[in-house]
Amino acid sequence: MLAVDLVRRGAARFAGRTAVHFENRSLTYAEVDEAANRLAHVLAGLGVGRGDRVGLLLGNGLWSISVDFAS
């Protein structure tokens, strides 16, 4: 099982529970899944396909988890 599958399962089962907490903000499993899906659709719209490499430059933070799972 891939890590992204675990996030999707968590979103389906524990949608309202906190998945990520950073400083004074948090995201639920559903919010992480939704943000990852949005980014995946943006990348696909730009022509990025399965197996393509995408470089990321970002620090660890609230949204970095969603970016990691955008597939």
Predicted model as a PDB file, atoms N, CA, C, CB and O in Angstrom, pLDDT in the B-factor column:
MODEL        1                                                                  
ATOM      1  N   MET A   1       0.838  -1.170   0.000  1.00 68.00           N  
ATOM      2  CA  MET A   1       0.000   0.000   0.000  1.00 68.00           C  
ATOM      3  C   MET A   1       0.894   1.248   0.000  1.00 68.00           C  
ATOM      4  CB  MET A   1      -0.960  -0.010   1.220  1.00 68.00           C  
ATOM      5  O   MET A   1       1.876   1.322   0.739  1.00 68.00           O  
ATOM      6  N   LEU A   2       0.545   2.201  -0.820  1.00 74.00           N  
ATOM      7  CA  LEU A   2       1.283   3.456  -0.892  1.00 74.00           C  
ATOM      8  C   LEU A   2       0.821   4.415   0.198  1.00 74.00           C  
ATOM      9  CB  LEU A   2       1.115   4.100  -2.274  1.00 74.00           C  
ATOM     10  O   LEU A   2      -0.308   4.332   0.680  1.00 74.00           O  
ATOM     11  N   ALA A   3       1.704   5.318   0.574  1.00 72.00           N  
ATOM     12  CA  ALA A   3       1.366   6.304   1.600  1.00 72.00           C  
ATOM     13  C   ALA A   3       0.156   7.140   1.194  1.00 72.00           C  
ATOM     14  CB  ALA A   3       2.561   7.216   1.873  1.00 72.00           C  
ATOM     15  O   ALA A   3      -0.673   7.487   2.035  1.00 72.00           O  
ATOM     16  N   VAL A   4       0.055   7.463  -0.094  1.00 72.00           N  
ATOM     17  CA  VAL A   4      -1.081   8.257  -0.568  1.00 72.00           C  
ATOM     18  C   VAL A   4      -2.388   7.500  -0.355  1.00 72.00           C  
ATOM     19  CB  VAL A   4      -0.908   8.614  -2.058  1.00 72.00           C  
ATOM     20  O   VAL A   4      -3.423   8.111  -0.086  1.00 72.00           O  
ATOM     21  N   ASP A   5      -2.346   6.178  -0.473  1.00 79.00           N  
ATOM     22  CA  ASP A   5      -3.550   5.375  -0.221  1.00 79.00           C  
ATOM     23  C   ASP A   5      -3.961   5.452   1.245  1.00 79.00           C  
ATOM     24  CB  ASP A   5      -3.315   3.907  -0.625  1.00 79.00           C  
ATOM     25  O   ASP A   5      -5.150   5.463   1.562  1.00 79.00           O  
ATOM     26  N   LEU A   6      -2.982   5.506   2.132  1.00 78.00           N  
ATOM     27  CA  LEU A   6      -3.282   5.646   3.562  1.00 78.00           C  
ATOM     28  C   LEU A   6      -3.967   6.975   3.853  1.00 78.00           C  
ATOM     29  CB  LEU A   6      -1.998   5.526   4.393  1.00 78.00           C  
ATOM     30  O   LEU A   6      -4.887   7.040   4.669  1.00 78.00           O  
ATOM     31  N   VAL A   7      -3.518   8.031   3.188  1.00 75.00           N  
ATOM     32  CA  VAL A   7      -4.142   9.343   3.381  1.00 75.00           C  
ATOM     33  C   VAL A   7      -5.571   9.314   2.874  1.00 75.00           C  
ATOM     34  CB  VAL A   7      -3.341  10.447   2.662  1.00 75.00           C  
ATOM     35  O   VAL A   7      -6.471   9.844   3.526  1.00 75.00           O  
ATOM     36  N   ARG A   8      -5.787   8.705   1.726  1.00 80.00           N  
ATOM     37  CA  ARG A   8      -7.151   8.624   1.175  1.00 80.00           C  
ATOM     38  C   ARG A   8      -8.061   7.792   2.070  1.00 80.00           C  
ATOM     39  CB  ARG A   8      -7.123   8.024  -0.241  1.00 80.00           C  
ATOM     40  O   ARG A   8      -9.227   8.135   2.263  1.00 80.00           O  
ATOM     41  N   ARG A   9      -7.535   6.710   2.613  1.00 86.00           N  
ATOM     42  CA  ARG A   9      -8.325   5.905   3.545  1.00 86.00           C  
ATOM     43  C   ARG A   9      -8.642   6.709   4.801  1.00 86.00           C  
ATOM     44  CB  ARG A   9      -7.576   4.607   3.915  1.00 86.00           C  
ATOM     45  O   ARG A   9      -9.761   6.668   5.311  1.00 86.00           O  
ATOM     46  N   GLY A  10      -7.641   7.442   5.291  1.00 82.00           N  
ATOM     47  CA  GLY A  10      -7.869   8.287   6.465  1.00 82.00           C  
ATOM     48  C   GLY A  10      -8.918   9.342   6.196  1.00 82.00           C  
ATOM     49  O   GLY A  10      -9.747   9.632   7.058  1.00 82.00           O  
ATOM     50  N   ALA A  11      -8.889   9.923   4.997  1.00 84.00           N  
ATOM     51  CA  ALA A  11      -9.868  10.948   4.635  1.00 84.00           C  
ATOM     52  C   ALA A  11     -11.271  10.361   4.570  1.00 84.00           C  
ATOM     53  CB  ALA A  11      -9.503  11.589   3.291  1.00 84.00           C  
ATOM     54  O   ALA A  11     -12.242  11.008   4.964  1.00 84.00           O  
ATOM     55  N   ALA A  12     -11.373   9.149   4.078  1.00 88.00           N  
ATOM     56  CA  ALA A  12     -12.686   8.508   3.981  1.00 88.00           C  
ATOM     57  C   ALA A  12     -13.219   8.103   5.357  1.00 88.00           C  
ATOM     58  CB  ALA A  12     -12.606   7.280   3.072  1.00 88.00           C  
ATOM     59  O   ALA A  12     -14.417   8.200   5.624  1.00 88.00           O  
ATOM     60  N   ARG A  13     -12.332   7.658   6.205  1.00 91.00           N  
ATOM     61  CA  ARG A  13     -12.766   7.124   7.500  1.00 91.00           C  
ATOM     62  C   ARG A  13     -12.797   8.165   8.609  1.00 91.00           C  
ATOM     63  CB  ARG A  13     -11.866   5.999   7.910  1.00 91.00           C  
ATOM     64  O   ARG A  13     -13.667   8.122   9.479  1.00 91.00           O  
ATOM     65  N   PHE A  14     -11.852   9.101   8.584  1.00 90.00           N  
ATOM     66  CA  PHE A  14     -11.702  10.073   9.675  1.00 90.00           C  
ATOM     67  C   PHE A  14     -11.719  11.504   9.153  1.00 90.00           C  
ATOM     68  CB  PHE A  14     -10.402   9.816  10.442  1.00 90.00           C  
ATOM     69  O   PHE A  14     -10.923  12.330   9.599  1.00 90.00           O  
ATOM     70  N   ALA A  15     -12.597  11.806   8.231  1.00 91.00           N  
ATOM     71  CA  ALA A  15     -12.603  13.080   7.511  1.00 91.00           C  
ATOM     72  C   ALA A  15     -12.453  14.307   8.411  1.00 91.00           C  
ATOM     73  CB  ALA A  15     -13.871  13.201   6.730  1.00 91.00           C  
ATOM     74  O   ALA A  15     -11.708  15.226   8.072  1.00 91.00           O  
ATOM     75  N   GLY A  16     -13.130  14.338   9.524  1.00 93.00           N  
ATOM     76  CA  GLY A  16     -13.117  15.520  10.376  1.00 93.00           C  
ATOM     77  C   GLY A  16     -12.024  15.565  11.418  1.00 93.00           C  
ATOM     78  O   GLY A  16     -11.888  16.559  12.131  1.00 93.00           O  
ATOM     79  N   ARG A  17     -11.245  14.507  11.520  1.00 93.00           N  
ATOM     80  CA  ARG A  17     -10.180  14.468  12.524  1.00 93.00           C  
ATOM     81  C   ARG A  17      -8.942  15.221  12.047  1.00 93.00           C  
ATOM     82  CB  ARG A  17      -9.815  13.019  12.857  1.00 93.00           C  
ATOM     83  O   ARG A  17      -8.688  15.325  10.847  1.00 93.00           O  
ATOM     84  N   THR A  18      -8.190  15.736  12.983  1.00 92.00           N  
ATOM     85  CA  THR A  18      -6.963  16.459  12.661  1.00 92.00           C  
ATOM     86  C   THR A  18      -5.915  15.495  12.120  1.00 92.00           C  
ATOM     87  CB  THR A  18      -6.423  17.201  13.901  1.00 92.00           C  
ATOM     88  O   THR A  18      -5.606  14.480  12.744  1.00 92.00           O  
ATOM     89  N   ALA A  19      -5.378  15.825  10.958  1.00 87.00           N  
ATOM     90  CA  ALA A  19      -4.336  15.019  10.331  1.00 87.00           C  
ATOM     91  C   ALA A  19      -2.969  15.673  10.496  1.00 87.00           C  
ATOM     92  CB  ALA A  19      -4.644  14.807   8.845  1.00 87.00           C  
ATOM     93  O   ALA A  19      -1.962  14.988  10.671  1.00 87.00           O  
ATOM     94  N   VAL A  20      -2.942  17.009  10.440  1.00 88.00           N  
ATOM     95  CA  VAL A  20      -1.689  17.760  10.503  1.00 88.00           C  
ATOM     96  C   VAL A  20      -1.885  18.957  11.417  1.00 88.00           C  
ATOM     97  CB  VAL A  20      -1.226  18.214   9.084  1.00 88.00           C  
ATOM     98  O   VAL A  20      -2.877  19.680  11.324  1.00 88.00           O  
ATOM     99  N   HIS A  21      -0.931  19.143  12.289  1.00 90.00           N  
ATOM    100  CA  HIS A  21      -0.949  20.329  13.151  1.00 90.00           C  
ATOM    101  C   HIS A  21       0.418  20.981  13.056  1.00 90.00           C  
ATOM    102  CB  HIS A  21      -1.305  19.964  14.643  1.00 90.00           C  
ATOM    103  O   HIS A  21       1.441  20.333  13.275  1.00 90.00           O  
ATOM    104  N   PHE A  22       0.431  22.266  12.728  1.00 91.00           N  
ATOM    105  CA  PHE A  22       1.689  23.000  12.601  1.00 91.00           C  
ATOM    106  C   PHE A  22       1.497  24.378  13.209  1.00 91.00           C  
ATOM    107  CB  PHE A  22       2.145  23.102  11.107  1.00 91.00           C  
ATOM    108  O   PHE A  22       0.617  25.136  12.802  1.00 91.00           O  
ATOM    109  N   GLU A  23       2.329  24.687  14.182  1.00 91.00           N  
ATOM    110  CA  GLU A  23       2.228  25.931  14.928  1.00 91.00           C  
ATOM    111  C   GLU A  23       0.809  26.083  15.473  1.00 91.00           C  
ATOM    112  CB  GLU A  23       2.609  27.140  14.038  1.00 91.00           C  
ATOM    113  O   GLU A  23       0.385  25.264  16.288  1.00 91.00           O  
ATOM    114  N   ASN A  24       0.079  27.082  15.057  1.00 93.00           N  
ATOM    115  CA  ASN A  24      -1.271  27.284  15.619  1.00 93.00           C  
ATOM    116  C   ASN A  24      -2.387  26.928  14.636  1.00 93.00           C  
ATOM    117  CB  ASN A  24      -1.436  28.730  16.057  1.00 93.00           C  
ATOM    118  O   ASN A  24      -3.532  27.336  14.832  1.00 93.00           O  
ATOM    119  N   ARG A  25      -2.070  26.176  13.587  1.00 94.00           N  
ATOM    120  CA  ARG A  25      -3.070  25.804  12.584  1.00 94.00           C  
ATOM    121  C   ARG A  25      -3.091  24.300  12.396  1.00 94.00           C  
ATOM    122  CB  ARG A  25      -2.789  26.504  11.246  1.00 94.00           C  
ATOM    123  O   ARG A  25      -2.122  23.607  12.706  1.00 94.00           O  
ATOM    124  N   SER A  26      -4.198  23.809  11.887  1.00 94.00           N  
ATOM    125  CA  SER A  26      -4.304  22.384  11.623  1.00 94.00           C  
ATOM    126  C   SER A  26      -5.175  22.137  10.402  1.00 94.00           C  
ATOM    127  CB  SER A  26      -4.869  21.649  12.841  1.00 94.00           C  
ATOM    128  O   SER A  26      -5.940  23.003   9.977  1.00 94.00           O  
ATOM    129  N   LEU A  27      -5.044  20.940   9.847  1.00 92.00           N  
ATOM    130  CA  LEU A  27      -5.855  20.494   8.719  1.00 92.00           C  
ATOM    131  C   LEU A  27      -6.432  19.136   9.069  1.00 92.00           C  
ATOM    132  CB  LEU A  27      -5.020  20.430   7.398  1.00 92.00           C  
ATOM    133  O   LEU A  27      -5.772  18.319   9.712  1.00 92.00           O  
ATOM    134  N   THR A  28      -7.662  18.896   8.645  1.00 92.00           N  
ATOM    135  CA  THR A  28      -8.278  17.590   8.828  1.00 92.00           C  
ATOM    136  C   THR A  28      -7.809  16.657   7.709  1.00 92.00           C  
ATOM    137  CB  THR A  28      -9.832  17.703   8.845  1.00 92.00           C  
ATOM    138  O   THR A  28      -7.206  17.094   6.729  1.00 92.00           O  
ATOM    139  N   TYR A  29      -8.097  15.380   7.875  1.00 89.00           N  
ATOM    140  CA  TYR A  29      -7.783  14.419   6.816  1.00 89.00           C  
ATOM    141  C   TYR A  29      -8.478  14.813   5.515  1.00 89.00           C  
ATOM    142  CB  TYR A  29      -8.200  12.993   7.234  1.00 89.00           C  
ATOM    143  O   TYR A  29      -7.883  14.727   4.441  1.00 89.00           O  
ATOM    144  N   ALA A  30      -9.715  15.239   5.608  1.00 91.00           N  
ATOM    145  CA  ALA A  30     -10.450  15.638   4.407  1.00 91.00           C  
ATOM    146  C   ALA A  30      -9.799  16.846   3.734  1.00 91.00           C  
ATOM    147  CB  ALA A  30     -11.909  15.954   4.758  1.00 91.00           C  
ATOM    148  O   ALA A  30      -9.723  16.902   2.507  1.00 91.00           O  
ATOM    149  N   GLU A  31      -9.336  17.802   4.516  1.00 92.00           N  
ATOM    150  CA  GLU A  31      -8.686  18.987   3.949  1.00 92.00           C  
ATOM    151  C   GLU A  31      -7.356  18.642   3.288  1.00 92.00           C  
ATOM    152  CB  GLU A  31      -8.465  20.036   5.032  1.00 92.00           C  
ATOM    153  O   GLU A  31      -7.030  19.184   2.232  1.00 92.00           O  
ATOM    154  N   VAL A  32      -6.590  17.751   3.896  1.00 89.00           N  
ATOM    155  CA  VAL A  32      -5.326  17.310   3.288  1.00 89.00           C  
ATOM    156  C   VAL A  32      -5.611  16.615   1.964  1.00 89.00           C  
ATOM    157  CB  VAL A  32      -4.548  16.360   4.243  1.00 89.00           C  
ATOM    158  O   VAL A  32      -4.949  16.889   0.964  1.00 89.00           O  
ATOM    159  N   ASP A  33      -6.583  15.727   1.953  1.00 88.00           N  
ATOM    160  CA  ASP A  33      -6.941  14.998   0.735  1.00 88.00           C  
ATOM    161  C   ASP A  33      -7.437  15.943  -0.350  1.00 88.00           C  
ATOM    162  CB  ASP A  33      -8.008  13.947   1.039  1.00 88.00           C  
ATOM    163  O   ASP A  33      -7.056  15.808  -1.513  1.00 88.00           O  
ATOM    164  N   GLU A  34      -8.281  16.896   0.021  1.00 91.00           N  
ATOM    165  CA  GLU A  34      -8.805  17.858  -0.958  1.00 91.00           C  
ATOM    166  C   GLU A  34      -7.695  18.718  -1.547  1.00 91.00           C  
ATOM    167  CB  GLU A  34      -9.863  18.752  -0.311  1.00 91.00           C  
ATOM    168  O   GLU A  34      -7.652  18.927  -2.760  1.00 91.00           O  
ATOM    169  N   ALA A  35      -6.806  19.216  -0.709  1.00 91.00           N  
ATOM    170  CA  ALA A  35      -5.703  20.046  -1.194  1.00 91.00           C  
ATOM    171  C   ALA A  35      -4.774  19.242  -2.098  1.00 91.00           C  
ATOM    172  CB  ALA A  35      -4.914  20.635  -0.015  1.00 91.00           C  
ATOM    173  O   ALA A  35      -4.314  19.752  -3.119  1.00 91.00           O  
ATOM    174  N   ALA A  36      -4.493  17.998  -1.737  1.00 88.00           N  
ATOM    175  CA  ALA A  36      -3.644  17.147  -2.569  1.00 88.00           C  
ATOM    176  C   ALA A  36      -4.296  16.902  -3.932  1.00 88.00           C  
ATOM    177  CB  ALA A  36      -3.367  15.804  -1.861  1.00 88.00           C  
ATOM    178  O   ALA A  36      -3.623  16.940  -4.962  1.00 88.00           O  
ATOM    179  N   ASN A  37      -5.603  16.653  -3.931  1.00 89.00           N  
ATOM    180  CA  ASN A  37      -6.316  16.437  -5.191  1.00 89.00           C  
ATOM    181  C   ASN A  37      -6.324  17.682  -6.063  1.00 89.00           C  
ATOM    182  CB  ASN A  37      -7.740  15.997  -4.916  1.00 89.00           C  
ATOM    183  O   ASN A  37      -6.171  17.592  -7.281  1.00 89.00           O  
ATOM    184  N   ARG A  38      -6.501  18.834  -5.451  1.00 92.00           N  
ATOM    185  CA  ARG A  38      -6.478  20.086  -6.230  1.00 92.00           C  
ATOM    186  C   ARG A  38      -5.131  20.283  -6.900  1.00 92.00           C  
ATOM    187  CB  ARG A  38      -6.794  21.295  -5.331  1.00 92.00           C  
ATOM    188  O   ARG A  38      -5.062  20.604  -8.086  1.00 92.00           O  
ATOM    189  N   LEU A  39      -4.053  20.089  -6.140  1.00 91.00           N  
ATOM    190  CA  LEU A  39      -2.720  20.262  -6.709  1.00 91.00           C  
ATOM    191  C   LEU A  39      -2.459  19.228  -7.797  1.00 91.00           C  
ATOM    192  CB  LEU A  39      -1.651  20.161  -5.615  1.00 91.00           C  
ATOM    193  O   LEU A  39      -1.860  19.549  -8.823  1.00 91.00           O  
ATOM    194  N   ALA A  40      -2.897  18.001  -7.586  1.00 89.00           N  
ATOM    195  CA  ALA A  40      -2.718  16.966  -8.609  1.00 89.00           C  
ATOM    196  C   ALA A  40      -3.423  17.354  -9.903  1.00 89.00           C  
ATOM    197  CB  ALA A  40      -3.245  15.613  -8.106  1.00 89.00           C  
ATOM    198  O   ALA A  40      -2.891  17.134 -10.991  1.00 89.00           O  
ATOM    199  N   HIS A  41      -4.616  17.927  -9.790  1.00 93.00           N  
ATOM    200  CA  HIS A  41      -5.345  18.357 -10.997  1.00 93.00           C  
ATOM    201  C   HIS A  41      -4.650  19.536 -11.686  1.00 93.00           C  
ATOM    202  CB  HIS A  41      -6.791  18.746 -10.634  1.00 93.00           C  
ATOM    203  O   HIS A  41      -4.636  19.618 -12.914  1.00 93.00           O  
ATOM    204  N   VAL A  42      -4.084  20.432 -10.906  1.00 94.00           N  
ATOM    205  CA  VAL A  42      -3.331  21.547 -11.502  1.00 94.00           C  
ATOM    206  C   VAL A  42      -2.130  21.007 -12.264  1.00 94.00           C  
ATOM    207  CB  VAL A  42      -2.870  22.555 -10.412  1.00 94.00           C  
ATOM    208  O   VAL A  42      -1.876  21.408 -13.401  1.00 94.00           O  
ATOM    209  N   LEU A  43      -1.391  20.095 -11.635  1.00 92.00           N  
ATOM    210  CA  LEU A  43      -0.226  19.521 -12.304  1.00 92.00           C  
ATOM    211  C   LEU A  43      -0.629  18.780 -13.575  1.00 92.00           C  
ATOM    212  CB  LEU A  43       0.518  18.576 -11.359  1.00 92.00           C  
ATOM    213  O   LEU A  43       0.033  18.912 -14.605  1.00 92.00           O  
ATOM    214  N   ALA A  44      -1.699  18.008 -13.513  1.00 94.00           N  
ATOM    215  CA  ALA A  44      -2.177  17.290 -14.702  1.00 94.00           C  
ATOM    216  C   ALA A  44      -2.577  18.272 -15.795  1.00 94.00           C  
ATOM    217  CB  ALA A  44      -3.369  16.378 -14.346  1.00 94.00           C  
ATOM    218  O   ALA A  44      -2.322  18.030 -16.975  1.00 94.00           O  
ATOM    219  N   GLY A  45      -3.204  19.378 -15.406  1.00 96.00           N  
ATOM    220  CA  GLY A  45      -3.590  20.404 -16.370  1.00 96.00           C  
ATOM    221  C   GLY A  45      -2.405  21.066 -17.043  1.00 96.00           C  
ATOM    222  O   GLY A  45      -2.518  21.599 -18.147  1.00 96.00           O  
ATOM    223  N   LEU A  46      -1.266  21.029 -16.366  1.00 95.00           N  
ATOM    224  CA  LEU A  46      -0.031  21.592 -16.931  1.00 95.00           C  
ATOM    225  C   LEU A  46       0.740  20.562 -17.758  1.00 95.00           C  
ATOM    226  CB  LEU A  46       0.865  22.128 -15.810  1.00 95.00           C  
ATOM    227  O   LEU A  46       1.818  20.846 -18.280  1.00 95.00           O  
ATOM    228  N   GLY A  47       0.168  19.364 -17.865  1.00 96.00           N  
ATOM    229  CA  GLY A  47       0.797  18.335 -18.685  1.00 96.00           C  
ATOM    230  C   GLY A  47       1.663  17.351 -17.924  1.00 96.00           C  
ATOM    231  O   GLY A  47       2.302  16.500 -18.540  1.00 96.00           O  
ATOM    232  N   VAL A  48       1.702  17.441 -16.617  1.00 94.00           N  
ATOM    233  CA  VAL A  48       2.488  16.509 -15.827  1.00 94.00           C  
ATOM    234  C   VAL A  48       1.734  15.185 -15.755  1.00 94.00           C  
ATOM    235  CB  VAL A  48       2.771  17.075 -14.403  1.00 94.00           C  
ATOM    236  O   VAL A  48       0.553  15.153 -15.410  1.00 94.00           O  
ATOM    237  N   GLY A  49       2.414  14.106 -16.077  1.00 91.00           N  
ATOM    238  CA  GLY A  49       1.785  12.796 -16.079  1.00 91.00           C  
ATOM    239  C   GLY A  49       2.431  11.847 -15.089  1.00 91.00           C  
ATOM    240  O   GLY A  49       3.465  12.158 -14.498  1.00 91.00           O  
ATOM    241  N   ARG A  50       1.815  10.688 -14.911  1.00 85.00           N  
ATOM    242  CA  ARG A  50       2.336   9.671 -13.991  1.00 85.00           C  
ATOM    243  C   ARG A  50       3.762   9.318 -14.393  1.00 85.00           C  
ATOM    244  CB  ARG A  50       1.433   8.396 -13.989  1.00 85.00           C  
ATOM    245  O   ARG A  50       4.038   9.036 -15.559  1.00 85.00           O  
ATOM    246  N   GLY A  51       4.653   9.336 -13.429  1.00 87.00           N  
ATOM    247  CA  GLY A  51       6.053   9.004 -13.676  1.00 87.00           C  
ATOM    248  C   GLY A  51       6.915  10.213 -13.991  1.00 87.00           C  
ATOM    249  O   GLY A  51       8.142  10.117 -13.960  1.00 87.00           O  
ATOM    250  N   ASP A  52       6.296  11.353 -14.295  1.00 93.00           N  
ATOM    251  CA  ASP A  52       7.070  12.573 -14.538  1.00 93.00           C  
ATOM    252  C   ASP A  52       7.657  13.068 -13.219  1.00 93.00           C  
ATOM    253  CB  ASP A  52       6.184  13.675 -15.194  1.00 93.00           C  
ATOM    254  O   ASP A  52       7.105  12.825 -12.146  1.00 93.00           O  
ATOM    255  N   ARG A  53       8.759  13.750 -13.318  1.00 91.00           N  
ATOM    256  CA  ARG A  53       9.403  14.295 -12.128  1.00 91.00           C  
ATOM    257  C   ARG A  53       9.036  15.763 -11.978  1.00 91.00           C  
ATOM    258  CB  ARG A  53      10.938  14.123 -12.202  1.00 91.00           C  
ATOM    259  O   ARG A  53       8.987  16.516 -12.951  1.00 91.00           O  
ATOM    260  N   VAL A  54       8.780  16.146 -10.743  1.00 89.00           N  
ATOM    261  CA  VAL A  54       8.448  17.528 -10.427  1.00 89.00           C  
ATOM    262  C   VAL A  54       9.343  17.959  -9.275  1.00 89.00           C  
ATOM    263  CB  VAL A  54       6.926  17.692 -10.065  1.00 89.00           C  
ATOM    264  O   VAL A  54       9.394  17.286  -8.245  1.00 89.00           O  
ATOM    265  N   GLY A  55      10.042  19.061  -9.435  1.00 89.00           N  
ATOM    266  CA  GLY A  55      10.897  19.571  -8.367  1.00 89.00           C  
ATOM    267  C   GLY A  55      10.101  20.481  -7.449  1.00 89.00           C  
ATOM    268  O   GLY A  55       9.283  21.281  -7.901  1.00 89.00           O  
ATOM    269  N   LEU A  56      10.349  20.349  -6.169  1.00 84.00           N  
ATOM    270  CA  LEU A  56       9.667  21.171  -5.173  1.00 84.00           C  
ATOM    271  C   LEU A  56      10.688  21.864  -4.295  1.00 84.00           C  
ATOM    272  CB  LEU A  56       8.710  20.323  -4.319  1.00 84.00           C  
ATOM    273  O   LEU A  56      11.693  21.271  -3.903  1.00 84.00           O  
ATOM    274  N   LEU A  57      10.429  23.098  -3.994  1.00 88.00           N  
ATOM    275  CA  LEU A  57      11.257  23.838  -3.052  1.00 88.00           C  
ATOM    276  C   LEU A  57      10.319  24.470  -2.042  1.00 88.00           C  
ATOM    277  CB  LEU A  57      12.147  24.919  -3.772  1.00 88.00           C  
ATOM    278  O   LEU A  57       9.747  25.532  -2.287  1.00 88.00           O  
ATOM    279  N   LEU A  58      10.168  23.814  -0.916  1.00 85.00           N  
ATOM    280  CA  LEU A  58       9.305  24.330   0.131  1.00 85.00           C  
ATOM    281  C   LEU A  58       9.793  23.800   1.465  1.00 85.00           C  
ATOM    282  CB  LEU A  58       7.828  23.940  -0.117  1.00 85.00           C  
ATOM    283  O   LEU A  58      10.410  22.738   1.552  1.00 85.00           O  
ATOM    284  N   GLY A  59       9.503  24.556   2.483  1.00 85.00           N  
ATOM    285  CA  GLY A  59       9.878  24.146   3.820  1.00 85.00           C  
ATOM    286  C   GLY A  59       8.813  23.248   4.419  1.00 85.00           C  
ATOM    287  O   GLY A  59       7.702  23.144   3.899  1.00 85.00           O  
ATOM    288  N   ASN A  60       9.165  22.607   5.511  1.00 85.00           N  
ATOM    289  CA  ASN A  60       8.180  21.809   6.231  1.00 85.00           C  
ATOM    290  C   ASN A  60       7.167  22.751   6.857  1.00 85.00           C  
ATOM    291  CB  ASN A  60       8.855  20.912   7.313  1.00 85.00           C  
ATOM    292  O   ASN A  60       7.536  23.706   7.539  1.00 85.00           O  
ATOM    293  N   GLY A  61       5.919  22.486   6.628  1.00 85.00           N  
ATOM    294  CA  GLY A  61       4.872  23.336   7.164  1.00 85.00           C  
ATOM    295  C   GLY A  61       3.523  22.687   6.973  1.00 85.00           C  
ATOM    296  O   GLY A  61       3.419  21.518   6.600  1.00 85.00           O  
ATOM    297  N   LEU A  62       2.511  23.451   7.230  1.00 85.00           N  
ATOM    298  CA  LEU A  62       1.147  22.944   7.185  1.00 85.00           C  
ATOM    299  C   LEU A  62       0.795  22.328   5.839  1.00 85.00           C  
ATOM    300  CB  LEU A  62       0.181  24.050   7.502  1.00 85.00           C  
ATOM    301  O   LEU A  62       0.205  21.249   5.788  1.00 85.00           O  
ATOM    302  N   TRP A  63       1.145  22.991   4.768  1.00 84.00           N  
ATOM    303  CA  TRP A  63       0.730  22.535   3.435  1.00 84.00           C  
ATOM    304  C   TRP A  63       1.701  21.563   2.795  1.00 84.00           C  
ATOM    305  CB  TRP A  63       0.555  23.711   2.531  1.00 84.00           C  
ATOM    306  O   TRP A  63       1.388  20.999   1.747  1.00 84.00           O  
ATOM    307  N   SER A  64       2.862  21.346   3.381  1.00 85.00           N  
ATOM    308  CA  SER A  64       3.831  20.438   2.755  1.00 85.00           C  
ATOM    309  C   SER A  64       3.319  19.004   2.696  1.00 85.00           C  
ATOM    310  CB  SER A  64       5.151  20.477   3.513  1.00 85.00           C  
ATOM    311  O   SER A  64       3.697  18.261   1.790  1.00 85.00           O  
ATOM    312  N   ILE A  65       2.482  18.600   3.622  1.00 81.00           N  
ATOM    313  CA  ILE A  65       1.916  17.244   3.605  1.00 81.00           C  
ATOM    314  C   ILE A  65       1.013  17.056   2.381  1.00 81.00           C  
ATOM    315  CB  ILE A  65       1.117  16.970   4.909  1.00 81.00           C  
ATOM    316  O   ILE A  65       1.103  16.046   1.682  1.00 81.00           O  
ATOM    317  N   SER A  66       0.150  18.034   2.133  1.00 84.00           N  
ATOM    318  CA  SER A  66      -0.737  17.945   0.959  1.00 84.00           C  
ATOM    319  C   SER A  66       0.067  17.875  -0.334  1.00 84.00           C  
ATOM    320  CB  SER A  66      -1.695  19.152   0.914  1.00 84.00           C  
ATOM    321  O   SER A  66      -0.283  17.127  -1.247  1.00 84.00           O  
ATOM    322  N   VAL A  67       1.139  18.649  -0.411  1.00 85.00           N  
ATOM    323  CA  VAL A  67       1.975  18.644  -1.603  1.00 85.00           C  
ATOM    324  C   VAL A  67       2.623  17.280  -1.787  1.00 85.00           C  
ATOM    325  CB  VAL A  67       3.047  19.739  -1.516  1.00 85.00           C  
ATOM    326  O   VAL A  67       2.722  16.793  -2.914  1.00 85.00           O  
ATOM    327  N   ASP A  68       3.061  16.662  -0.710  1.00 81.00           N  
ATOM    328  CA  ASP A  68       3.678  15.344  -0.797  1.00 81.00           C  
ATOM    329  C   ASP A  68       2.724  14.304  -1.374  1.00 81.00           C  
ATOM    330  CB  ASP A  68       4.154  14.901   0.572  1.00 81.00           C  
ATOM    331  O   ASP A  68       3.170  13.375  -2.048  1.00 81.00           O  
ATOM    332  N   PHE A  69       1.447  14.436  -1.131  1.00 79.00           N  
ATOM    333  CA  PHE A  69       0.473  13.429  -1.539  1.00 79.00           C  
ATOM    334  C   PHE A  69      -0.308  13.810  -2.787  1.00 79.00           C  
ATOM    335  CB  PHE A  69      -0.480  13.173  -0.421  1.00 79.00           C  
ATOM    336  O   PHE A  69      -1.294  13.147  -3.107  1.00 79.00           O  
ATOM    337  N   ALA A  70       0.090  14.843  -3.492  1.00 80.00           N  
ATOM    338  CA  ALA A  70      -0.599  15.247  -4.714  1.00 80.00           C  
ATOM    339  C   ALA A  70      -0.179  14.318  -5.852  1.00 80.00           C  
ATOM    340  CB  ALA A  70      -0.288  16.736  -5.066  1.00 80.00           C  
ATOM    341  O   ALA A  70       0.810  14.566  -6.542  1.00 80.00           O  
ATOM    342  N   SER A  71      -0.930  13.272  -6.028  1.00 66.00           N  
ATOM    343  CA  SER A  71      -0.578  12.336  -7.121  1.00 66.00           C  
ATOM    344  C   SER A  71      -1.811  12.018  -7.934  1.00 66.00           C  
ATOM    345  CB  SER A  71       0.047  11.025  -6.565  1.00 66.00           C  
ATOM    346  O   SER A  71      -1.736  11.253  -8.896  1.00 66.00           O  
TER     347      SER A  71                                                      
ENDMDL                                                                          
END                                                                             
